[in-house]
Amino acid sequence: MELAGDRYLGGIVRGRMEGYGSYTLPTGAEYRGSLWDGMFHGKGEMQLSRGGGYRALWDRGVPTQGKYTFADGLEFDEEKWPYCDGYDRRFYTEICLGFKPPGIPQLTNLDPPKIIPEGCYDCGDGFYNPETRVVVDYKHKFLRNADNDEHEWILRTCRRAWDITTEPKPKA
């Protein structure tokens, strides 16, 4: 069953999604789990196209309790959030794998970081080309057009392709 770019595989009762199924949105996000009367209902997980996902108990399309897991495996915990607080600014991979030796910076949570295409910026969820004002994901698929505020923020704060990182030089 397909609706305006959506795709559904699963049970249908009285013309509506029901039972266990897989529902893919036009954005690429995919829900897998229980459905009732055309709504997410019961246990299910929403996998996001950029990685990460939300596993929850759904009630008539609304998540009532759940847990978000980032693409790198970090689980969000509203009560005890151990990541990137005012006292500890390490990347999640630094928490799990430890720090690198002094003098070798870790610039992103991905280690090694993605290679930025020439003339572009790494804006966290993909690459930004300031000439076209387009953000693409790390596989070069279109994500969005940047408005003026995002354009200025990226130019001011994000890693650029032409930035040179200093690597420690071996002792001769």
Secondary structure, 3 states (H helix, E strand, C coil): CEECCEEEEEEEECCEEEEEEEEECCCCCEEEEEEECCEEEEEEEEECCCCCEEEEEEECCEEEEEEEECCCCCECCCCCCCCCCCCCCCCHHHHHHCCCCCCCCCCCCCCCCCCCCCCCEECCCCEEECCCCEEECCCCCEEEECCHHHHHHHHHHCEECCCCCCCCCCCC
